[in-house]
């Protein structure tokens, strides 16, 4: 990832410049380099919590996986100025394909789950136990959608939809007999869905409309 990438939370700011991850504190007026990677490797900051969580992905992501393509989850502790490796996900795809997938979806919430898109599937890694789950597979272009903040995924399953909330781990299924439902995109947390009649409406994930599936859904 080139250029500058920033996320501001409270007085903390982390940024990416030329594949180097920095952490700054506006209160202390400090700037420190957290991590750096070489060619064909990339960095993606995930979240602030009890430390700064981020992933390094691509080719040769760390010294213990030379020659491998994968995703490595790290945690930086500001108090100790140390980076610790939490998990490694090895993949069987090339670095560029992995980059394109991760650019679409990489998310870590407060439930210690790391979610990654790997080609046509989405997997979840429980950081505490090391166990994997497959959230979605066989995703096809035009038949799935990811919200801008990466916390929601919707995808077509036959005549209905699956909607997965990465922040809560909740999965919902919406079915509509004899009509195909396709996710068009998100407006905030509202999902725009197309049905066979070619009409579009927004889905408010908190409420369900008995006739059209979505309470307070509005046609646009």
N, CA and C of each residue as an Amber inpcrd file, in Angstrom:
protein
   660
   0.8530000  -1.1760000   0.0000000   0.0000000   0.0000000   0.0000000
   0.8910000   1.2290000   0.0000000   0.7580000   2.0620000  -0.9800000
   1.6030000   3.2350000  -1.0860000   0.8550000   4.4710000  -0.6490000
   1.5990000   5.5970000  -0.5740000   0.9690000   6.8390000  -0.1820000
   0.7730000   6.8900000   1.3170000  -0.3140000   7.5490000   1.7480000
  -0.5430000   7.7780000   3.1690000  -1.9040000   7.2520000   3.5730000
  -1.9290000   6.4690000   4.6480000  -3.1700000   5.9090000   5.1560000
  -3.2710000   6.2640000   6.6340000  -4.3610000   6.8870000   7.0340000
  -4.4670000   7.3480000   8.4150000  -5.7850000   6.9450000   9.0400000
  -5.7130000   6.6450000  10.3230000  -6.9140000   6.4480000  11.1300000
  -6.7130000   7.2150000  12.4210000  -7.6750000   8.0480000  12.7850000
  -7.5510000   8.8430000  14.0000000  -8.5100000   8.2970000  15.0490000
  -8.0060000   8.0790000  16.2480000  -8.8500000   7.6430000  17.3440000
  -8.3110000   8.3000000  18.6090000  -9.1650000   9.1050000  19.2650000
  -8.7340000   9.9030000  20.4030000  -7.5650000  10.7790000  19.9520000
  -6.4340000  10.7070000  20.6550000  -5.2810000  11.5080000  20.2560000
  -4.2500000  10.6750000  19.5070000  -4.5980000   9.4130000  19.1890000
  -3.6620000   8.5220000  18.5070000  -3.9170000   8.5610000  16.9970000
  -2.8510000   8.4200000  16.2720000  -2.9710000   8.3660000  14.8280000
  -1.9180000   7.4160000  14.3000000  -2.3570000   6.4600000  13.4520000
  -1.3510000   5.6320000  12.8060000  -1.4080000   5.8520000  11.3120000
  -0.2650000   5.8130000  10.6860000  -0.1870000   6.1350000   9.2740000
   0.7730000   5.2040000   8.5660000   0.5430000   5.0430000   7.2690000
   1.3940000   4.2350000   6.4200000   2.0550000   5.1300000   5.3880000
   3.3700000   5.0650000   5.3280000   4.1250000   5.7890000   4.3170000
   5.1810000   4.8440000   3.7770000   5.0960000   4.5400000   2.4740000
   6.0770000   3.6640000   1.8260000   6.2700000   2.3540000   2.5830000
   5.1470000   1.7000000   2.9190000   5.1650000   0.4020000   3.6040000
   5.8390000   0.4500000   4.9740000   5.7480000   1.6050000   5.6120000
   6.2070000   1.7530000   6.9840000   5.0210000   2.2210000   7.8210000
   4.8250000   1.5820000   8.9610000   3.7210000   1.9180000   9.8500000
   4.2410000   2.7900000  10.9900000   3.5970000   3.9440000  11.1730000
   3.9860000   4.8780000  12.2350000   2.8250000   5.0670000  13.2020000
   3.1660000   5.3560000  14.4420000   2.1740000   5.6920000  15.4540000
   2.5590000   7.0250000  16.0710000   1.6010000   7.9390000  16.0890000
   1.8840000   9.2510000  16.6730000   0.8880000   9.5500000  17.7790000
   1.2790000  10.4020000  18.6950000   0.4420000  10.8380000  19.8000000
   0.4830000  12.3580000  19.8200000  -0.6360000  12.9900000  19.4980000
  -0.6620000  14.4460000  19.4060000  -0.4700000  15.1030000  20.7670000
  -0.8660000  14.3970000  21.8260000  -0.6930000  14.9680000  23.1630000
   0.7870000  15.0250000  23.5370000   1.4990000  13.9350000  23.2370000
   2.9210000  13.8790000  23.5620000   3.7870000  14.4540000  22.4460000
   3.1410000  14.7450000  21.3010000   3.8570000  15.2300000  20.1190000
   4.9980000  14.2810000  19.7500000   4.6580000  12.9890000  19.7270000
   5.6620000  11.9680000  19.4160000   5.2850000  11.2270000  18.1460000
   6.2820000  10.7050000  17.4560000   6.0890000   9.9030000  16.2530000
   7.1110000   8.7720000  16.2710000   6.6270000   7.5430000  16.1520000
   7.5490000   6.4150000  16.1670000   7.1890000   5.4050000  15.0900000
   8.2100000   4.8090000  14.5040000   7.9820000   3.7700000  13.5080000
   7.7110000   2.4620000  14.2240000   6.6010000   1.8240000  13.8440000
   6.1820000   0.5800000  14.4810000   6.6870000  -0.6350000  13.7230000
   6.5810000  -0.5930000  12.3900000   6.9020000  -1.7740000  11.5900000
   7.1600000  -1.3470000  10.1530000   7.9050000  -2.1710000   9.4280000
   8.1340000  -1.9200000   8.0080000   8.2390000  -3.2510000   7.2840000
   7.9150000  -3.2530000   5.9990000   7.9820000  -4.4590000   5.1850000
   8.6890000  -4.1450000   3.8820000   9.1080000  -5.2040000   3.1870000
   9.8180000  -5.0410000   1.9330000   8.9250000  -5.1820000   0.7220000
   9.5260000  -5.4610000  -0.4120000   8.8200000  -5.5780000  -1.6760000
   7.8540000  -6.7600000  -1.6430000   6.6940000  -6.5810000  -2.2690000
   5.6480000  -7.6040000  -2.3720000   5.0210000  -7.9490000  -1.0220000
   5.2130000  -7.0890000  -0.0370000   4.5370000  -7.2290000   1.2480000
   3.8490000  -5.9070000   1.5800000   2.7880000  -5.9790000   2.3780000
   1.9710000  -4.8040000   2.6470000   1.5560000  -4.8060000   4.1130000
   1.1060000  -3.6470000   4.5770000   0.6480000  -3.4910000   5.9590000
  -0.7640000  -2.9330000   5.9520000  -1.5900000  -3.4410000   6.8610000
  -2.9530000  -2.9140000   7.0010000  -3.2640000  -2.7660000   8.4910000
  -3.3940000  -1.5230000   9.0030000  -3.7780000  -1.3270000  10.4100000
  -5.2290000  -1.7430000  10.6220000  -5.5110000  -2.4440000  11.7030000
  -6.8480000  -2.9590000  11.9540000  -7.6160000  -2.1600000  13.0030000
  -7.0190000  -2.0170000  14.1990000  -7.7570000  -1.3340000  15.2630000
  -6.8320000  -0.9980000  16.4300000  -7.3020000  -0.0420000  17.2240000
  -6.7240000   0.2350000  18.5320000  -7.5300000  -0.5340000  19.5690000
  -6.8570000  -1.0890000  20.5470000  -7.5240000  -1.7310000  21.6660000
  -6.5880000  -1.6310000  22.8470000  -6.1760000  -2.7920000  23.3590000
  -5.1430000  -2.7840000  24.3830000  -3.7610000  -2.6530000  23.7510000
  -3.7530000  -2.4220000  22.4580000  -2.5450000  -2.2000000  21.6740000
  -2.9760000  -1.8710000  20.2570000  -2.0250000  -1.7030000  19.3750000
  -2.3290000  -1.4680000  17.9640000  -2.2270000  -2.7910000  17.2190000
  -3.3410000  -3.2490000  16.6610000  -3.3770000  -4.4950000  15.9040000
  -3.2510000  -4.1720000  14.4180000  -2.4160000  -4.9330000  13.7240000
  -2.2630000  -4.7330000  12.2890000  -1.8240000  -6.0430000  11.6460000
  -1.9940000  -6.1210000  10.3390000  -1.5490000  -7.3040000   9.6090000
  -0.4780000  -6.9110000   8.6070000   0.4260000  -7.8330000   8.3730000
   1.3740000  -7.7430000   7.2660000   1.0310000  -8.9080000   6.3450000
   0.9080000  -8.6480000   5.0600000   0.4650000  -9.7020000   4.1510000
   1.2050000  -9.6110000   2.8300000   1.3080000 -10.7490000   2.1620000
   2.0250000 -10.8170000   0.9050000   3.1060000 -11.8780000   0.9520000
   4.2660000 -11.5390000   0.4060000   5.3780000 -12.4890000   0.2760000
   6.4600000 -12.1540000   1.3020000   6.9700000 -13.1890000   1.9910000
   8.0150000 -12.9830000   3.0120000   7.5680000 -11.9780000   4.0790000
   6.4220000 -12.2280000   4.7040000   5.8770000 -11.2480000   5.6490000
   6.6710000 -11.1660000   6.9470000   7.3840000 -12.2360000   7.2940000
   8.2810000 -12.1490000   8.4340000   9.3800000 -13.1950000   8.2840000
  10.3760000 -13.1170000   9.1470000  11.5830000 -13.9360000   8.9920000
  11.3290000 -15.4310000   9.1620000  10.2590000 -15.8020000   9.8260000
   9.9760000 -17.2300000  10.0430000   9.1510000 -17.8430000   8.9220000
   8.7690000 -17.0430000   7.9240000   7.9690000 -17.5670000   6.8070000
   8.5460000 -17.1080000   5.4670000   9.8560000 -17.2130000   5.3380000
  10.5220000 -16.8370000   4.0980000  10.0650000 -17.7610000   2.9640000
   9.6850000 -17.1510000   1.8470000   9.2390000 -17.9200000   0.6960000
   7.7630000 -18.2250000   0.6760000   7.0440000 -17.8830000   1.7500000
   5.6120000 -18.1690000   1.8330000   4.7980000 -16.9130000   1.5520000
   3.6020000 -17.1180000   1.0390000   2.6370000 -16.0360000   0.8630000
   1.5510000 -16.2170000   1.9110000   1.2880000 -15.1720000   2.6770000
   0.2840000 -15.3040000   3.7230000   0.0080000 -13.9950000   4.4290000
  -0.6930000 -14.1260000   5.5460000  -1.1090000 -12.9770000   6.3520000
  -0.6330000 -13.1970000   7.7780000   0.0340000 -12.2020000   8.3340000
   0.5450000 -12.2880000   9.6970000  -0.1270000 -11.2010000  10.5360000
  -0.6890000 -11.5980000  11.6810000  -1.3350000 -10.6580000  12.5920000
  -0.3480000 -10.2670000  13.6820000  -0.1910000  -8.9530000  13.8830000
   0.7350000  -8.4340000  14.8830000   0.0030000  -7.5280000  15.8680000
   0.6360000  -7.3540000  17.0280000   0.1390000  -6.4240000  18.0390000
   1.3130000  -5.5910000  18.5460000   1.1400000  -4.2790000  18.5310000
   2.1770000  -3.3770000  19.0230000   1.7330000  -2.7790000  20.3520000
   2.5880000  -2.9210000  21.3610000   2.3150000  -2.3480000  22.6760000
   3.1390000  -1.0820000  22.8380000   2.4500000   0.0300000  22.9940000
   3.1410000   1.3040000  23.1070000   3.9650000   1.3800000  24.3880000
   3.5070000   0.7180000  25.4450000   4.2040000   0.7960000  26.7260000
   5.5740000   0.1320000  26.6850000   5.6930000  -0.9340000  25.8920000
   6.9670000  -1.6600000  25.8100000   7.7170000  -1.3920000  24.5160000
   7.0430000  -0.7360000  23.5630000   7.6150000  -0.4580000  22.2470000
   7.9640000  -1.7420000  21.4930000   7.1900000  -2.8050000  21.7360000
   7.4800000  -4.0930000  21.1160000   6.3190000  -4.5800000  20.2580000
   6.6670000  -5.2970000  19.1880000   5.6840000  -5.9180000  18.3050000
   5.7010000  -7.4190000  18.5500000   4.5300000  -7.9990000  18.7740000
   4.4340000  -9.4520000  18.9640000   3.5700000 -10.0570000  17.8690000
   3.9370000 -11.2420000  17.4170000   3.1770000 -11.9420000  16.3830000
   2.1130000 -12.8070000  17.0410000   0.8720000 -12.6420000  16.6060000
  -0.2400000 -13.3760000  17.2020000  -0.6730000 -14.5740000  16.3720000
  -0.5580000 -14.4770000  15.0520000  -1.0390000 -15.5740000  14.2030000
  -0.4840000 -15.4140000  12.7990000  -0.4250000 -16.5320000  12.0790000
  -0.0220000 -16.5260000  10.6720000  -0.9840000 -17.3920000   9.8810000
  -1.4620000 -16.8720000   8.7680000  -2.3610000 -17.6010000   7.8740000
  -1.6310000 -17.8130000   6.5540000  -1.2900000 -19.0450000   6.2560000
  -0.6060000 -19.3560000   5.0000000  -1.6350000 -19.5390000   3.8970000
  -1.3360000 -18.9940000   2.7250000  -2.2490000 -19.1100000   1.5890000
  -1.5400000 -19.7830000   0.4170000  -2.3400000 -20.2410000  -0.5330000
  -1.8030000 -20.9060000  -1.7210000  -1.9880000 -20.0410000  -2.9610000
  -2.0970000 -18.7320000  -2.7740000  -2.2810000 -17.8200000  -3.8940000
  -1.0800000 -16.8830000  -3.9780000  -0.9560000 -16.1750000  -5.1010000
   0.1760000 -15.2800000  -5.2750000  -0.0490000 -13.9880000  -4.4920000
   1.0210000 -13.2420000  -4.2810000   0.9800000 -12.0470000  -3.4430000
   0.0290000 -10.9890000  -3.9740000  -0.0360000 -10.8050000  -5.3060000
  -0.9100000  -9.7900000  -5.8720000  -2.3780000 -10.1490000  -5.6840000
  -2.7150000 -11.4240000  -5.8790000  -4.1020000 -11.8640000  -5.6650000
  -4.4970000 -11.7120000  -4.2020000  -3.5520000 -12.0010000  -3.3120000
  -3.8260000 -11.8360000  -1.8870000  -4.0620000 -10.3690000  -1.5560000
  -3.2490000  -9.4840000  -2.1190000  -3.4220000  -8.0540000  -1.8800000
  -4.8020000  -7.5820000  -2.3150000  -5.2360000  -8.0170000  -3.4900000
  -6.5470000  -7.6150000  -3.9890000  -7.6610000  -8.1030000  -3.0690000
  -7.5040000  -9.3060000  -2.5220000  -8.5050000  -9.8500000  -1.6090000
  -8.5310000  -9.0930000  -0.2850000  -7.3510000  -8.8540000   0.2880000
  -7.2790000  -8.1560000   1.5680000  -7.7440000  -6.7110000   1.4340000
  -7.4680000  -6.0900000   0.2810000  -7.9510000  -4.7340000   0.0470000
  -9.4720000  -4.6840000   0.1080000 -10.1210000  -5.7720000  -0.2470000
 -11.5780000  -5.8410000  -0.1650000 -12.0570000  -6.0090000   1.2690000
 -11.4010000  -6.9050000   2.0160000 -11.8940000  -7.1800000   3.3680000
 -10.8020000  -7.6930000   4.2880000 -10.5550000  -6.9380000   5.3360000
  -9.7740000  -7.3630000   6.4960000 -10.3880000  -6.6280000   7.6710000
 -10.8580000  -7.3680000   8.6790000 -11.5920000  -6.7340000   9.7760000
 -11.3080000  -7.4660000  11.0780000 -11.1180000  -6.6930000  12.1290000
 -10.9720000  -7.2530000  13.4670000 -11.7980000  -6.4220000  14.4320000
 -12.7340000  -7.0700000  15.1010000 -13.5770000  -6.3750000  16.0570000
 -13.0820000  -6.5770000  17.4810000 -14.0080000  -6.4550000  18.4260000
 -13.6550000  -6.6040000  19.8400000 -13.8400000  -8.0260000  20.3420000
 -14.1830000  -8.9590000  19.4330000 -14.4410000 -10.3390000  19.8390000
 -13.2600000 -11.2690000  19.5450000 -12.0840000 -10.7040000  19.3340000
 -10.8550000 -11.4770000  19.0830000 -10.9440000 -12.3250000  17.8230000
 -11.7660000 -11.8910000  16.8690000 -11.8850000 -12.5910000  15.5970000
 -11.2910000 -11.7210000  14.4950000 -10.4470000 -12.3320000  13.6860000
  -9.8770000 -11.6740000  12.5110000 -10.5360000 -12.2590000  11.2740000
 -11.1520000 -11.4000000  10.4610000 -11.8390000 -11.8470000   9.2520000
 -11.0530000 -11.3860000   8.0240000 -10.8770000 -12.2980000   7.0830000
 -10.1120000 -12.0180000   5.8770000 -10.8330000 -12.5620000   4.6580000
 -10.7930000 -11.8170000   3.5570000 -11.2650000 -12.3540000   2.2840000
 -10.0630000 -12.9610000   1.5660000 -10.1940000 -14.2120000   1.1970000
  -9.1460000 -14.9320000   0.4790000  -9.7420000 -15.4560000  -0.8160000
  -9.5150000 -14.7390000  -1.9050000 -10.0880000 -15.0620000  -3.2030000
 -11.6120000 -15.0880000  -3.1230000 -12.2460000 -16.2480000  -3.2830000
 -13.7090000 -16.2960000  -3.3290000 -14.3350000 -16.7440000  -2.0170000
 -13.5820000 -16.6710000  -0.9270000 -14.1650000 -17.0300000   0.3680000
 -13.7300000 -16.0600000   1.4510000 -14.4790000 -16.0490000   2.5500000
 -14.1480000 -15.2460000   3.7200000 -13.9800000 -16.1820000   4.8970000
 -12.8560000 -16.0520000   5.5960000 -12.5800000 -16.9000000   6.7500000
 -12.4590000 -16.0390000   7.9930000 -12.7250000 -16.6510000   9.1320000
 -12.5640000 -15.9850000  10.4130000 -11.5930000 -16.7770000  11.2650000
 -10.6460000 -16.0990000  11.8700000  -9.6560000 -16.7270000  12.7360000
  -9.8860000 -16.2660000  14.1650000 -10.1160000 -17.2200000  15.0600000
 -10.2030000 -16.9220000  16.4830000  -8.7750000 -16.7730000  17.0000000
  -8.3910000 -15.5560000  17.3110000  -7.0050000 -15.2820000  17.6930000
  -6.6350000 -15.9910000  18.9890000  -7.5800000 -16.1810000  19.8860000
  -7.2940000 -16.7870000  21.1750000  -7.0870000 -18.3010000  21.0800000
  -7.9160000 -18.9710000  20.2730000  -7.8320000 -20.4330000  20.1780000
  -7.0530000 -20.9140000  18.9640000  -6.9550000 -20.0520000  17.9300000
  -6.3030000 -20.4560000  16.6970000  -7.2100000 -21.2140000  15.7500000
  -8.4790000 -21.3490000  16.0900000  -9.4240000 -22.0680000  15.2400000
  -9.9250000 -21.1800000  14.1010000 -10.2090000 -21.8320000  12.9630000
 -10.7180000 -21.1420000  11.7870000 -12.1780000 -21.5030000  11.5400000
 -12.9180000 -20.5570000  10.9900000 -14.2690000 -20.8320000  10.4930000
 -14.3730000 -20.2360000   9.0940000 -15.1450000 -20.8830000   8.2380000
 -15.4350000 -20.3420000   6.9160000 -16.7730000 -19.6240000   6.9930000
 -16.7620000 -18.3210000   6.7900000 -17.9780000 -17.5190000   6.8610000
 -18.7600000 -17.6130000   5.5560000 -18.0640000 -17.4810000   4.4300000
 -18.7100000 -17.5230000   3.1140000 -17.7260000 -18.1080000   2.1150000
 -18.2540000 -18.8010000   1.1180000 -17.3900000 -19.3540000   0.0790000
 -18.1060000 -19.3130000  -1.2580000 -17.3310000 -19.5050000  -2.3150000
 -17.8600000 -19.4500000  -3.6840000 -18.5200000 -18.1050000  -3.9900000
 -17.9210000 -17.0220000  -3.4750000 -18.4450000 -15.6870000  -3.7460000
 -18.2240000 -15.3260000  -5.2020000 -19.2530000 -14.7890000  -5.8400000
 -19.1770000 -14.4030000  -7.2460000 -19.3360000 -12.9030000  -7.3940000
 -18.5960000 -12.3200000  -8.3260000 -18.7160000 -10.8890000  -8.5930000
 -20.1540000 -10.5300000  -8.9090000 -20.6320000  -9.4570000  -8.2940000
 -22.0030000  -9.0210000  -8.5070000 -23.0000000  -9.6980000  -7.5980000
 -22.5480000 -10.6680000  -6.7850000 -23.4590000 -11.3990000  -5.9110000
 -23.0830000 -11.2880000  -4.4410000 -22.1790000 -10.3410000  -4.1340000
 -21.8690000 -10.0710000  -2.7330000 -21.5170000  -8.5990000  -2.5910000
 -21.6010000  -8.1060000  -1.3600000 -21.2870000  -6.7050000  -1.0990000
 -20.7090000  -6.5730000   0.3080000 -19.7700000  -5.6300000   0.4650000
 -19.1100000  -5.3820000   1.7350000 -19.2920000  -3.9170000   2.0890000
 -19.6700000  -3.6390000   3.3270000 -19.8780000  -2.2480000   3.7400000
 -18.5580000  -1.4940000   3.7640000 -18.6350000  -0.1800000   3.7170000
 -17.4300000   0.6390000   3.6270000 -16.5260000   0.4670000   4.8390000
 -17.1110000   0.2840000   6.0330000 -16.2880000   0.1100000   7.2280000
 -15.8600000  -1.3410000   7.4280000 -16.1980000  -2.2160000   6.4660000
 -15.7940000  -3.6260000   6.4460000 -16.4870000  -4.4850000   7.4990000
 -17.4620000  -3.9570000   8.2070000 -18.0750000  -4.7160000   9.3000000
 -19.2340000  -5.6000000   8.8600000 -19.7170000  -5.4360000   7.6230000
 -20.8720000  -6.1840000   7.1400000 -20.5770000  -6.8050000   5.7810000
 -21.0100000  -8.0500000   5.6330000 -20.9090000  -8.7700000   4.3610000
 -22.2630000  -9.3540000   4.0230000 -22.6970000  -9.1770000   2.7990000
 -23.9300000  -9.8170000   2.3320000 -23.6250000 -10.5420000   1.0290000
 -24.2470000 -11.7080000   0.8520000 -24.0160000 -12.4610000  -0.3730000
 -25.2290000 -13.3050000  -0.7270000 -25.3850000 -13.5200000  -2.0180000
 -26.5260000 -14.2600000  -2.5410000 -26.3850000 -15.7440000  -2.2760000
 -27.4900000 -16.3670000  -1.8340000 -27.5470000 -17.8220000  -1.6760000
 -28.8390000 -18.3080000  -2.3360000 -28.7540000 -18.6590000  -3.6030000
 -29.9580000 -19.0990000  -4.3040000 -30.9350000 -17.9550000  -4.4590000
 -32.1250000 -18.1080000  -3.8390000 -33.1470000 -17.0690000  -3.9250000
 -33.0460000 -16.0470000  -2.8070000 -32.1620000 -16.2620000  -1.8340000
 -32.1010000 -15.3720000  -0.6810000 -30.7450000 -14.7360000  -0.4780000
 -30.5700000 -14.2020000   0.7240000 -29.3350000 -13.5180000   1.0870000
 -28.8490000 -13.9750000   2.4520000 -27.5520000 -13.9940000   2.6160000
 -26.9260000 -14.1000000   3.9230000 -26.3510000 -12.7370000   4.2660000
 -26.5000000 -12.3190000   5.5080000 -25.9120000 -11.0700000   5.9780000
 -25.1360000 -11.3750000   7.2420000 -23.8350000 -11.1090000   7.2210000
 -22.9700000 -11.4240000   8.3550000 -22.4060000 -10.1420000   8.9380000
 -22.5550000 -10.0120000  10.2570000 -22.0480000  -8.8510000  10.9700000
 -20.7530000  -9.2570000  11.6730000 -19.6150000  -8.7750000  11.1810000
 -18.3250000  -9.1640000  11.7500000 -18.1180000  -8.5970000  13.1490000
 -18.7450000  -7.4770000  13.4530000 -18.5750000  -6.8590000  14.7670000
 -19.2170000  -7.6980000  15.8660000 -20.3360000  -8.3420000  15.5430000
 -21.0680000  -9.1210000  16.5530000 -20.9860000 -10.6330000  16.3370000
 -20.5870000 -11.0490000  15.1270000 -20.5720000 -12.4680000  14.8040000
 -21.9470000 -13.0120000  14.4530000 -22.9130000 -12.1200000  14.2610000
 -24.2890000 -12.5310000  13.9810000 -24.4820000 -12.7610000  12.4770000
 -25.1820000 -13.8420000  12.1420000 -25.4820000 -14.1750000  10.7580000
 -26.9930000 -14.2360000  10.5670000 -27.5050000 -13.5690000   9.5420000
 -28.9400000 -13.5790000   9.2370000 -29.1520000 -14.0960000   7.8310000
 -30.2380000 -14.8350000   7.6500000 -30.6260000 -15.3200000   6.3320000
 -31.9750000 -14.7270000   5.9630000 -32.0650000 -14.2110000   4.7490000
 -33.3080000 -13.6440000   4.2410000 -33.7050000 -14.4190000   2.9970000
 -34.9170000 -14.9320000   3.0030000 -35.3980000 -15.7420000   1.8890000
 -36.6310000 -15.1070000   1.2660000 -36.7400000 -15.2550000  -0.0330000
 -37.8900000 -14.7450000  -0.7630000 -38.2180000 -15.7480000  -1.8660000
 -39.2230000 -16.5490000  -1.6440000 -39.5610000 -17.6040000  -2.5870000
 -39.8700000 -17.0290000  -3.9700000 -39.3010000 -17.6740000  -4.9840000
 -39.5700000 -17.3510000  -6.3920000 -39.0130000 -16.0000000  -6.8410000
 -38.2170000 -15.3540000  -6.0140000 -37.5860000 -14.1050000  -6.4200000
 -36.1180000 -14.1360000  -6.0170000 -35.2550000 -13.6980000  -6.9210000
 -33.8210000 -13.6670000  -6.6590000 -33.4570000 -12.3390000  -6.0180000
 -32.6870000 -12.3990000  -4.9260000 -32.2590000 -11.2000000  -4.2170000
 -30.7510000 -11.0460000  -4.3840000 -30.3260000  -9.8700000  -4.8290000
 -28.9080000  -9.5990000  -5.0360000 -28.4980000  -8.3410000  -4.2830000
 -27.3780000  -8.3780000  -3.5600000 -26.9030000  -7.1800000  -2.8610000
 -26.2370000  -6.2120000  -3.8370000 -26.6790000  -4.9680000  -3.8230000
 -26.1380000  -3.9540000  -4.7200000 -25.0010000  -3.1830000  -4.0630000
 -25.1390000  -2.8770000  -2.7890000 -24.1190000  -2.1210000  -2.0720000
 -24.6780000  -1.6010000  -0.7670000 -23.8300000  -0.9400000   0.0110000
 -24.2240000  -0.3960000   1.3030000 -24.2150000   1.1190000   1.2840000
 -25.1800000   1.6870000   1.9940000 -25.1880000   3.1070000   2.3160000
 -25.1100000   3.1650000   3.8340000 -23.9310000   3.4030000   4.3590000
 -23.7300000   3.2490000   5.7980000 -23.9020000   1.7900000   6.1640000
 -24.8140000   1.4960000   7.0990000 -25.1100000   0.1080000   7.4540000
 -26.3690000  -0.4050000   6.7660000 -26.9420000   0.3930000   5.8710000
 -28.1280000  -0.0110000   5.1230000 -27.7000000  -0.6980000   3.8250000
 -28.2740000  -1.8450000   3.5820000 -27.9570000  -2.6280000   2.3900000
 -28.9830000  -2.3650000   1.2960000 -28.5070000  -2.0480000   0.1080000
 -29.3800000  -1.8750000  -1.0510000 -29.4470000  -3.2110000  -1.7810000
 -30.6720000  -3.7020000  -1.9670000 -30.8920000  -5.0310000  -2.5340000
 -31.7360000  -4.9320000  -3.7950000 -31.3940000  -5.7130000  -4.7970000
 -32.2010000  -5.7950000  -6.0160000 -32.9490000  -7.1200000  -6.0210000
 -34.2190000  -7.0840000  -6.4160000 -34.9960000  -8.3080000  -6.5730000
 -35.3780000  -8.4520000  -8.0410000 -35.9920000  -9.5410000  -8.3620000
 -36.2650000  -9.8870000  -9.7570000 -37.0780000  -8.8160000 -10.4710000
 -37.9050000  -8.0630000  -9.7290000 -38.7350000  -7.0260000 -10.3430000
 -37.9230000  -5.7920000 -10.7350000 -36.5980000  -5.8030000 -10.4400000
 -35.6820000  -4.7090000 -10.7530000 -35.8940000  -3.4990000  -9.8680000
 -36.7150000  -3.6140000  -8.8060000 -36.8610000  -2.5130000  -7.8680000
 -35.7570000  -2.6220000  -6.8200000 -35.3890000  -1.4980000  -6.2250000
 -34.3360000  -1.4610000  -5.2290000 -34.8890000  -0.8670000  -3.9380000
 -34.3840000  -1.3580000  -2.8210000 -34.7660000  -0.7780000  -1.5530000
 -33.6420000  -0.9460000  -0.5580000 -33.7070000  -0.1300000   0.4960000
 -32.6750000  -0.1820000   1.5130000 -33.1180000  -1.0970000   2.6490000
 -32.1520000  -1.8240000   3.2300000 -32.4340000  -2.7150000   4.3320000
 -31.8550000  -2.1310000   5.6150000 -32.7100000  -1.8830000   6.5850000
 -32.2640000  -1.4590000   7.9000000 -32.0540000  -2.7230000   8.7190000
 -30.8250000  -3.0390000   9.0700000 -30.4950000  -4.3350000   9.6280000
 -31.1710000  -4.6040000  10.9700000 -31.7330000  -3.6100000  11.6060000
 -32.3230000  -3.8160000  12.9200000 -33.7900000  -4.2440000  12.8610000
 -34.4660000  -4.0390000  11.7240000 -35.8810000  -4.3040000  11.6520000
 -36.2310000  -5.0280000  10.3490000 -37.3000000  -5.8360000  10.3970000
 -37.7120000  -6.6100000   9.2250000 -39.1520000  -6.2650000   8.8530000
 -39.3570000  -6.0080000   7.6000000 -40.6780000  -5.6690000   7.0710000
 -41.3310000  -6.9520000   6.5610000 -42.4920000  -7.3030000   7.0590000
 -43.0990000  -8.6030000   6.7740000 -43.4260000  -8.8040000   5.2980000
 -43.8210000  -7.7510000   4.6210000 -44.2110000  -7.9050000   3.2280000
 -43.0030000  -7.8720000   2.3030000 -42.1400000  -6.9080000   2.4940000
 -40.9940000  -6.7520000   1.6070000 -39.6780000  -7.1040000   2.2990000
 -39.7770000  -7.7680000   3.4610000 -38.6280000  -8.2250000   4.2430000
 -38.0270000  -7.1610000   5.1360000 -38.2410000  -5.8840000   4.8120000
 -37.4960000  -4.8720000   5.5330000 -38.4270000  -3.7940000   6.0590000
 -38.5980000  -3.7170000   7.3700000 -39.4110000  -2.6760000   7.9480000
 -38.7710000  -1.3250000   7.6900000 -39.5910000  -0.3730000   7.3250000
 -39.1220000   0.9760000   6.9900000 -38.1640000   0.9520000   5.8110000
 -38.2090000  -0.1300000   5.0140000 -37.4310000  -0.1410000   3.7870000
 -38.0360000   0.8270000   2.8080000 -37.2350000   1.5520000   2.1050000
 -37.7920000   2.5270000   1.1770000 -37.2190000   2.2980000  -0.2100000
 -38.0700000   2.4100000  -1.1830000 -37.6420000   2.2480000  -2.5780000
 -36.8570000   3.4820000  -3.0180000 -35.8250000   3.2710000  -3.8050000
 -35.0400000   4.3830000  -4.3010000 -34.8640000   4.2470000  -5.8100000
